[in-house]
Amino acid sequence: MISPDQAEPLRGAIVGLGMMGRHHARLLQSSPRVRFAGAVDPQGDRHGAVRDAGDVYAGVEELLERGRPDFAIVAVPTDEHLGVASALAAAGVHLLIEKPLAGSVREAELIIAACRAGGVRAAVGHVERFNPALIELRRRTEEGQVGEVFLIATERCGPFPDRVTDVGVVKDLATHDLDLVGWLGNSPIDVVAAQTAHKTGREHEDLVLATGRLKAGLAFSITVDWLTPTKIRRMRILGDRGMLVADTLTSDLTFHENGSVTSEWDSSQALRGVAEGNSTRYALKRREPLLAELEAFCDFVLGDDDAPAVSLAEGLQTVRCAELVLRSAAESRTVRV
């Protein structure tokens, strides 16, 4: 472990300069907490993310030969996580591994074992936990604003991203939501039932509908697809006092309060239910979630066990849930986690 009293910035590298890696590279080169240690991508810097071409290496071995970084962010395709993470952990490099942790439970367990054997600190990049709207949504829910929680529901829909070739919509996108429903509900997933669809001719699924229950008893639903012509990123928590709705694309949060219903018809009193009340859209302080995640990870590397980095154990549980979602859909049955 690096001493928290270390005055020098941490030396950080990025492995993979694709869709996510290029954004990590930008932050590693601009954060005062980090000294850029280089980037690895066998295809080179195709997005122009690295200022100095001399800082781009073809492989992890070349990066390590130039000087071991304190930490590295692993942003390669999911099926390459195990090999890259194992090599870096063996060299004593702390790791932030993009979600999902791995493509299977077995590979996730091997990554955890490699990090333990290498004595390195590691976390998973579930960046949605650092979205300002979701942080505030969670805080207000825990303070009881919506009262007794009935449902946690998510929608994550949009066009197919050409960047994905190795997994389907469950492991690429629904892993966000499988992590978030447990985080927001302060309880792990207990049971899940799912349906998937293959509509674009690819090997992997491009739509999933999942419902389930957390161990605390809360119901949840997840809708994710690559078939919708516009991006939708919405999460809502429904309770007996109203509903909080977060739009994670815009980092907006709105509270829809339950109104009161009155009726002059005595016979309808028994049918009285929820009515529309006041709606409040909150002004939130917005910070880039990826930057907030990087800062939390730096704190974690420096020994802060209370830093909000997502643990490998949590990442493993999300991969396990994703596998069970696919099993549920394949076997047309409800499964217990």
C-alpha positions in Angstrom: 0.0 0.0 0.0 1.2 3.5 -0.8 1.4 5.9 2.1 -1.4 8.4 2.4 1.2 11.0 3.3 2.8 10.6 -0.1 3.3 14.1 -1.5 3.9 13.1 -5.1 0.9 12.4 -7.4 0.2 8.7 -8.2 1.6 7.4 -11.4 -1.4 6.2 -13.4 -1.7 4.4 -16.7 -4.5 3.3 -19.0 -4.8 0.0 -20.8 -7.2 0.2 -23.7 -7.8 3.5 -25.6 -11.3 2.7 -26.9 -14.6 4.4 -26.1 -14.0 4.5 -22.3 -10.3 4.4 -22.3 -9.9 7.6 -24.2 -11.9 9.5 -21.5 -9.8 7.9 -18.8 -6.7 9.0 -20.6 -8.0 12.6 -20.7 -8.5 12.6 -17.0 -5.2 10.9 -16.2 -3.4 13.6 -18.1 -5.3 16.5 -16.5 -5.8 15.5 -12.9 -3.4 17.1 -10.4 -3.6 13.9 -8.4 -2.0 11.8 -11.1 1.2 11.8 -13.1 0.5 10.1 -16.5 2.5 6.9 -16.8 1.4 6.0 -20.3 -1.2 4.1 -22.3 -1.3 0.6 -23.8 -3.2 -0.3 -26.9 -2.0 -2.6 -29.7 -4.0 -0.6 -32.2 -2.4 2.7 -31.1 -4.0 6.0 -30.2 -6.7 5.9 -32.9 -8.8 8.6 -31.0 -5.9 11.0 -30.4 -6.4 10.7 -26.6 -2.7 10.9 -25.6 -0.8 14.1 -26.0 2.7 12.6 -26.5 2.9 9.7 -28.9 5.9 8.4 -27.0 3.6 7.5 -24.1 1.6 5.0 -26.1 2.8 1.3 -25.9 1.9 -1.8 -27.8 1.6 -4.0 -24.8 1.6 -4.2 -21.0 5.2 -5.6 -20.9 6.5 -2.5 -22.7 4.7 -0.2 -20.2 6.2 -2.1 -17.3 9.7 -2.0 -18.8 9.5 1.8 -19.0 8.7 2.0 -15.2 6.0 0.4 -13.2 3.0 2.7 -12.6 1.3 2.9 -9.2 -2.0 2.0 -10.7 -3.6 1.2 -14.0 -7.1 1.5 -15.4 -8.1 -1.6 -17.4 -10.5 -0.6 -20.2 -9.9 -3.4 -22.7 -12.8 -5.6 -24.0 -14.4 -7.6 -21.2 -13.0 -11.0 -22.4 -9.4 -9.5 -22.1 -9.8 -8.4 -18.5 -8.4 -11.5 -16.9 -5.2 -11.6 -18.8 -4.4 -7.9 -18.5 -5.4 -7.6 -14.8 -3.4 -10.7 -13.9 -0.3 -9.4 -15.5 -0.5 -6.0 -13.9 -1.4 -7.5 -10.4 1.6 -9.8 -10.6 3.8 -6.7 -11.2 2.3 -5.0 -8.1 0.2 -2.5 -9.9 -3.1 -1.4 -8.3 -6.1 -1.7 -10.6 -9.3 0.0 -11.5 -11.1 -2.4 -13.8 -13.9 -1.2 -16.0 -17.2 -2.9 -15.5 -18.2 -5.6 -15.8 -15.3 -7.1 -13.7 -15.2 -10.1 -16.1 -17.2 -12.0 -18.6 -17.9 -14.8 -16.2 -18.0 -15.6 -12.6 -15.0 -17.9 -12.9 -12.9 -15.2 -14.6 -13.9 -12.7 -12.0 -12.8 -15.1 -9.2 -9.5 -15.6 -10.9 -9.0 -11.8 -11.1 -9.7 -11.5 -7.4 -7.3 -14.3 -6.7 -4.6 -12.6 -8.8 -5.1 -9.2 -7.0 -4.9 -11.0 -3.6 -1.7 -12.8 -4.7 -0.1 -9.6 -6.0 -1.0 -7.7 -2.8 -2.7 -4.9 -4.8 -5.7 -2.8 -4.2 -8.4 -3.1 -6.9 -11.8 -1.7 -7.6 -14.4 -2.0 -10.4 -15.5 1.0 -12.5 -19.2 1.1 -11.9 -19.2 4.8 -12.8 -23.0 5.3 -12.4 -22.5 5.2 -8.7 -20.8 8.6 -9.1 -23.6 10.2 -11.1 -24.7 13.3 -9.1 -28.4 12.5 -9.7 -28.1 9.0 -8.4 -26.0 10.1 -5.4 -28.7 12.5 -4.5 -31.5 10.0 -5.3 -29.9 7.6 -2.9 -29.5 10.2 -0.1 -33.0 11.4 -0.3 -34.4 7.8 -0.4 -32.3 6.9 2.7 -33.7 10.0 4.5 -37.2 8.8 3.8 -38.4 11.3 1.3 -40.5 8.7 -0.7 -41.5 6.9 2.5 -41.8 3.2 2.3 -40.1 2.1 -0.9 -42.3 -0.1 -3.2 -40.2 -0.3 -6.4 -36.8 0.5 -7.9 -37.1 0.7 -11.7 -34.5 1.4 -14.4 -34.6 2.0 -18.1 -31.4 2.0 -20.1 -32.2 2.0 -23.8 -30.7 3.3 -27.1 -29.2 2.4 -30.4 -26.6 -0.4 -30.8 -23.1 0.8 -30.1 -20.5 -0.5 -32.6 -17.9 -0.6 -29.9 -19.4 -3.9 -28.4 -18.4 -7.2 -30.0 -17.8 -9.6 -27.1 -20.9 -9.5 -24.9 -24.6 -8.8 -25.1 -26.7 -6.1 -23.6 -26.9 -8.0 -20.2 -23.2 -7.9 -19.5 -22.4 -4.7 -21.2 -25.3 -2.4 -20.0 -27.5 -4.3 -17.6 -24.6 -4.8 -15.2 -24.9 -1.0 -14.5 -28.5 -1.6 -13.3 -27.9 -4.9 -11.5 -25.3 -3.1 -9.4 -27.4 0.0 -8.9 -30.7 -1.6 -7.7 -28.8 -3.3 -4.9 -26.8 -0.1 -4.1 -29.9 2.1 -4.0 -31.9 -0.5 -2.1 -29.0 -1.2 0.4 -29.6 -4.9 -0.2 -28.3 -7.6 -2.6 -30.5 -9.2 -5.2 -32.3 -12.3 -4.0 -34.4 -13.6 -6.9 -34.7 -12.5 -10.6 -36.8 -13.5 -13.6 -35.8 -12.3 -17.1 -36.7 -12.4 -20.8 -34.2 -11.6 -23.6 -34.5 -11.1 -27.3 -32.2 -11.3 -30.3 -33.4 -8.9 -33.0 -30.3 -7.7 -34.8 -28.8 -11.0 -36.0 -25.9 -10.9 -33.5 -24.8 -13.9 -31.4 -25.7 -12.0 -28.2 -28.9 -10.7 -26.9 -29.9 -7.1 -27.6 -32.9 -6.7 -25.2 -33.5 -7.8 -21.7 -36.5 -7.3 -19.3 -35.8 -8.4 -15.7 -37.8 -8.2 -12.6 -37.0 -9.4 -9.1 -36.7 -8.9 -5.4 -33.9 -7.7 -3.1 -33.2 -9.6 0.1 -34.7 -6.7 1.9 -38.0 -7.4 0.2 -38.0 -4.5 -2.3 -39.2 -5.2 -5.9 -37.2 -4.0 -8.9 -37.5 -4.0 -12.6 -34.8 -3.5 -15.3 -35.4 -2.7 -19.0 -32.3 -2.5 -21.2 -32.0 -2.7 -25.0 -30.0 -1.7 -28.1 -33.1 -1.3 -30.2 -34.4 2.1 -29.2 -33.7 5.0 -31.6 -33.0 7.5 -28.8 -31.0 7.2 -25.6 -33.0 6.7 -22.4 -31.3 6.6 -19.0 -33.9 6.8 -16.3 -34.1 5.4 -12.8 -37.0 5.9 -10.4 -37.8 4.9 -6.9 -41.5 4.7 -6.0 -42.7 4.9 -2.4 -45.9 5.6 -0.5 -45.1 9.4 -0.4 -44.2 9.8 -4.1 -41.6 9.1 -6.6 -38.0 10.2 -7.3 -36.9 10.1 -10.9 -33.3 10.5 -12.0 -32.2 11.1 -15.6 -28.5 10.0 -15.6 -27.8 11.5 -19.1 -28.5 15.0 -17.8 -27.9 14.4 -14.1 -31.4 15.7 -13.4 -33.5 14.6 -10.3 -37.2 15.3 -9.9 -39.5 14.5 -7.0 -43.2 13.8 -7.9 -45.2 14.1 -4.7 -48.4 12.2 -4.0 -51.4 14.4 -3.9 -54.6 14.0 -1.9 -57.8 12.7 -3.4 -61.3 13.7 -2.2 -64.6 12.6 -3.6 -68.2 13.5 -3.0 -69.3 10.0 -4.0 -69.4 7.8 -0.9 -69.3 4.7 -3.0 -65.9 5.6 -4.5 -64.1 6.3 -1.2 -62.9 2.7 -1.0 -61.3 3.1 -4.4 -59.4 6.2 -3.5 -55.8 6.0 -4.5 -52.8 8.1 -5.4 -53.2 11.5 -7.2 -50.7 13.8 -8.8 -49.2 16.3 -6.5 -46.4 18.9 -6.7 -43.3 18.2 -8.7 -39.9 19.6 -7.8 -36.8 19.5 -10.0 -33.6 19.9 -7.9 -30.6 22.0 -8.7 -27.6 19.7 -8.3 -23.9 20.4 -8.3 -22.6 18.5 -11.3 -19.2 16.9 -11.5 -18.0 14.5 -14.1 -18.8 11.0 -12.7 -15.6 9.5 -14.2 -13.5 12.2 -12.5 -15.2 11.6 -9.2 -14.6 7.8 -9.6 -10.9 8.5 -10.3 -10.5 10.6 -7.2 -12.3 8.0 -5.1 -10.0 5.3 -6.5 -6.9 7.4 -5.7 -8.1 7.7 -2.1 -8.6 4.0 -2.0 -5.1 3.3 -3.3 -3.7 5.6 -0.7 -5.3 3.6 2.1 -8.7 5.1 2.6 -11.0 2.1 3.2 -14.0 4.4 3.4 -13.5 5.8 -0.1 -16.6 4.9 -2.3 -14.7 2.7 -4.6 -16.7 -0.4 -5.8 -15.1 -3.5 -4.4 -14.1 -6.6 -6.3 -16.6 -8.6 -4.2 -19.4 -6.3 -5.4 -18.2 -6.6 -9.0 -18.2 -10.3 -8.7 -21.8 -10.3 -7.4 -22.9 -8.2 -10.3 -21.3 -10.7 -12.8 -23.0 -13.5 -10.9 -26.4 -11.7 -11.2 -25.8 -11.1 -14.9 -25.2 -14.8 -15.5 -28.3 -15.7 -13.6 -30.4 -13.2 -15.7 -29.2 -15.0 -18.8 -29.9 -18.4 -17.2 -33.4 -17.3 -16.2 -34.2 -16.1 -19.7 -32.8 -19.3 -21.3 -34.7 -21.6 -18.9 -37.8 -19.5 -18.6 -37.9 -19.6 -14.9 -37.2 -17.5 -11.8 -33.8 -18.1 -10.3 -32.4 -17.3 -6.8 -29.0 -15.6 -6.6 
